[in-house]
Amino acid sequence: MITQLRNPQTQVYERFKSEVLSDWFPWNYFKGDGASPEYYSHTILTRPGYNNILCPVKSSDWFTHANEVLTEIFHHNDISVKTVYRINCNAVHHTDGKASPIHRDHDFPTKNLLVYLTAAGGKTNVYAGDVMDSHDPKEDDIITFGGLHNMNQPEPGSRRVVLVCTYEPTG
């Protein structure tokens, strides 16, 4: 269910990672709601359906840079992409140790791509019926999967930062 991809770790990727992890990268804070832990988010490409918008919308000056990184990753792994629906950076700190709710990112079938920009732990779990597949991330790991998923919080005292992309492959 989870496929680990190769990270080309180009200069474009390293620069993007450095910027996202910098002290000046802009984050929006979302307070936990009892089911989801609190987290920080930077929306780069807003998902369709948000505020009744029919198509993804560029939401950040980091769009071009994130697109370059994703293009390199997809090309390096021979993945042909029809459409990208969402690009986001998420940062989670350990709070109460609870996993996030099991969810899908869209109401229609897509694939998810996660790029782990830190080595903080926080497994990603993917579900298909009664079967669960987990990935225990290392810094610079990249995975792709489809369907229901959730994440565990990172190790205490650490920050789990990921680049998230939802997409539709061709074919």
C-alpha positions in Angstrom: 0.0 0.0 0.0 2.9 2.4 0.7 5.6 2.7 -1.9 8.9 4.3 -0.9 10.4 6.5 -3.6 13.9 7.6 -4.3 14.8 11.2 -3.4 17.2 12.8 -6.0 18.2 15.4 -3.3 19.1 18.0 -5.9 20.2 21.5 -5.2 16.5 22.6 -5.9 15.3 20.2 -3.2 18.0 21.1 -0.7 17.2 24.8 -1.1 13.5 24.3 -0.7 14.0 22.2 2.4 16.3 24.8 3.9 13.7 27.5 3.3 10.9 25.5 4.8 12.9 24.7 7.9 14.2 28.3 8.3 13.1 30.6 11.0 11.4 33.0 8.5 9.2 30.5 6.6 5.5 31.6 7.2 3.3 29.1 9.1 -0.4 29.2 10.0 -1.4 27.7 13.3 -4.4 25.4 13.6 -5.5 24.6 17.2 -6.4 20.9 17.8 -10.0 20.0 18.0 -9.9 17.0 20.3 -9.6 14.6 17.5 -6.7 16.2 15.6 -3.6 17.4 17.3 -2.6 21.1 16.8 -0.3 21.7 13.9 1.2 24.4 11.6 0.4 24.6 7.9 1.6 26.5 4.9 -0.8 26.0 1.9 1.0 26.2 -1.4 -1.7 24.9 -3.7 -5.3 25.0 -2.2 -7.3 21.9 -2.8 -10.4 22.1 -5.0 -13.7 22.3 -3.2 -12.4 24.7 -0.5 -14.6 27.7 -0.3 -16.6 26.4 -3.3 -13.6 26.8 -5.7 -13.8 24.2 -8.5 -10.0 23.9 -9.1 -6.8 24.1 -7.2 -5.5 27.6 -6.5 -2.0 28.9 -6.1 -1.8 30.1 -2.5 1.9 30.8 -1.9 5.0 32.4 -3.3 6.6 29.0 -2.8 4.5 27.5 -5.5 7.1 27.6 -8.3 9.8 26.2 -6.1 7.6 23.4 -4.7 6.5 22.5 -8.2 10.2 22.2 -9.3 10.9 19.9 -6.3 7.8 17.7 -7.1 8.6 17.6 -10.8 12.1 16.4 -10.0 10.8 13.7 -7.7 8.1 12.5 -10.1 10.6 12.4 -13.0 13.3 10.7 -10.9 10.8 7.9 -10.0 9.2 7.6 -13.4 5.8 8.7 -12.2 3.7 10.4 -14.8 1.2 12.9 -13.3 -2.1 14.0 -14.8 -3.0 16.5 -12.2 -1.8 17.9 -8.8 -4.7 18.8 -6.5 -3.0 20.0 -3.4 0.5 21.0 -2.1 1.0 21.8 1.5 3.8 21.9 4.1 2.7 20.6 7.6 4.6 20.9 10.9 3.5 18.9 14.0 5.0 18.9 17.4 4.4 16.2 20.0 1.5 17.2 22.2 -0.6 14.3 23.7 0.8 11.4 21.7 -2.6 10.7 20.0 -2.6 9.7 16.3 -4.5 11.9 13.9 -8.0 10.7 12.7 -8.0 8.3 9.8 -9.0 10.2 6.8 -8.8 10.9 3.0 -7.5 14.2 1.7 -10.2 14.5 -0.9 -13.7 13.1 -1.6 -12.4 11.5 -4.8 -9.6 9.0 -5.5 -6.1 10.5 -5.4 -2.6 9.4 -4.5 -0.6 11.1 -1.7 3.1 11.9 -1.8 4.9 12.8 1.5 8.4 14.2 1.7 9.8 14.0 5.2 11.9 17.1 5.7 12.9 16.3 9.3 13.9 13.1 11.2 11.3 13.4 14.0 9.5 10.1 13.9 5.7 10.1 13.5 4.7 7.1 11.5 2.4 7.4 8.5 -0.3 4.6 8.5 -2.3 3.6 5.5 -5.4 1.5 5.7 -7.2 -0.9 3.3 -10.0 -2.7 5.0 -8.5 -4.6 8.0 -5.0 -4.2 6.7 -2.6 -1.4 7.8 0.8 -0.5 6.3 3.1 1.9 8.2 6.1 3.9 7.3 8.5 5.0 10.1 10.1 8.0 8.4 13.7 9.1 8.2 14.7 12.5 7.1 14.5 13.0 3.3 12.3 9.8 2.8 9.5 10.0 0.2 6.5 7.8 0.1 3.4 7.6 -2.0 0.1 5.8 -1.3 -3.7 6.1 -1.8 -6.7 6.0 0.3 -7.3 6.2 4.1 -4.4 7.2 6.3 -3.3 8.9 9.4 -0.1 9.9 11.3 1.4 9.4 14.7 2.8 12.4 16.5 6.6 12.8 16.4 8.9 12.0 19.2 8.7 14.4 22.3 10.7 17.5 21.8 10.8 17.2 18.0 9.0 18.6 15.0 7.7 16.5 12.1 7.8 18.6 8.9 6.4 17.2 5.7 5.7 18.4 2.2 2.3 16.9 1.1 1.1 16.6 -2.4 -2.1 14.9 -3.7 -2.1 13.9 -7.3 -3.7 11.8 -10.0 -1.3 9.7 -11.9 -1.8 9.2 -15.7 -3.2 5.9 -16.8 
